[in-house]
Amino acid sequence: MRIAFTTLGCKVNQYETESLMELFAAEGFEIVEPNDFADVYVVNSCTVTASGDKKTRQLLRRLKKQNPAAIAALVGCFPQAFPDAAQQIPEADIIMGSSNRAALLPAVKQVLASGQRLVQILPHEKGEKFEHMAVSGLRGRTRAFVKIEDGCERYCSYCIIPKARGPVRSKPLDEICRELRDLAQAGYREVVLVGINLSSYGKDLGLRLIDAVQAACRVDGISRVRLGSLEPELLTAEDIRAMAAEEKFCPQFHLSLQSGCDKTLREMNRHYDTAEYARIVGDIRSVFENASITTDVMVGFAGESEEDFRQSLEFVQKIGFAKVHVFSYSRRPGTAADKRPGQVPASVKDVRSHQMIRLTDQTRKEFLLGQLGRVEEVLVETTHSPLGYEGFTKNYTPVYVDCSPDLCGQIVRVRLEAVLDDHCIGTIQ
């Protein structure tokens, strides 16, 4: 029986898809690519934006055209957040949400046997536990993502994720360490701890994120520990100092900003202001010699004036981010911001997006130029180009290294000598 998986959205989704793939492979299913002919197609959906929902629908239509007799399963955040809309998609033979993912295997077997459509979307409940899952790695990657947290209780006014993912729940430390030991034995040198609201790790267990970081850094065989996206205000100066004391910890901090305007941050129901954000960045840079600070910035939020946008531009320039993901606000039914007056026209969003991208492209270039002359440890990846294999430093600077393929997955010392587009060019020392 041939089965293909497609993942939309974040690194947590990628991890969960890998866990499902390993579950089905253990049952004798043959894992094939999404473009291949398959008996079962699984789409692990994302619903952060309306365009993500549209992409899910288009993908399901294409897969069913590929093999009309196949079973198509729609799982993840879209059906969890919008169950009625998901059930209106005729191509979906199985519809399940973002919990109890292990139930997908018996569901697929049931529908294959009966030919009857199955809808099984369990509501998230207060007090629910972290769903046990583990992976032996991520196919084709030299670093492994490890999901240690699920759920979000921040309720930003533009965001549907608390509805899609439920309350905060955390993976126990012993399970994290067990999974990391298995990954180390499989040859992985670097792990990235990820979650839906990673900064809230341990809230349900009487722990904090620093506890997970320190536990991960103690695992033999793992050389690097990296963090996924963080809510900035939950990162204390004490925790930052504790992270800096860990030799294996990678000084790359993706601190979600969203806006550099205090008025907009309040209306977004973010839980910090620009002064606090700048202080946290200062705390990081004071204890890490060469940290990179990356972020997300939204333009065109409901009610954002030209003055608000100007303040956001100025703050982003002041921080000097290593990299910024710029995106336009997208209305989501079921969120407070969807009902706000002053919705910004798409044409204005486009102009502001281009302005912010021009600025952040320049700060990106300045960051890369600032890396030149340094000798850094680079984890060599499997992606090859005419300039060599791609690799990443501890602060996640991308580097092309001219080396032999037997160094893929290894950490080597590299001198950074030039900048080309979005990469540094390095020479092994």
Secondary structure, 3 states (H helix, E strand, C coil): CEEEEEECCCHHHHHHHHHHHHHHHHCCCEEECCCCCCCEEEEEECCCCHHHHHHHHHHHHHHHHHCCCCEEEEEEHHHHHCHHHHHCCCCCCEEECCCCHHHHHHHHHHHHHHCCCEEECCCCCCCCCCCCCCCCCCCCCCEEEEEEEECCCCCCCCCCHHHHHCCCEECCHHHHHHHHHHHHHCCCCEEEEEECCHHHCCCCCCCCHHHHHHHHHCCCCCCEEEECCECHHHCCHHHHHHHHCCCCECCEEEECCECCCHHHHHHHCCCCCHHHHHHHHHHHHHHCCCCEEEEEEEECCCCCCHHHHHHHHHHHHHHCCCEEEEEECCCCCCCHHHHCCCCCCHHHHHHHHHHHHHHHHHHHHHHHHCCCCCEEEEEEEEEEECCEEEEECCCCCEEEECCCHHHCCCEEEEEEEEEECCEEEEEEC
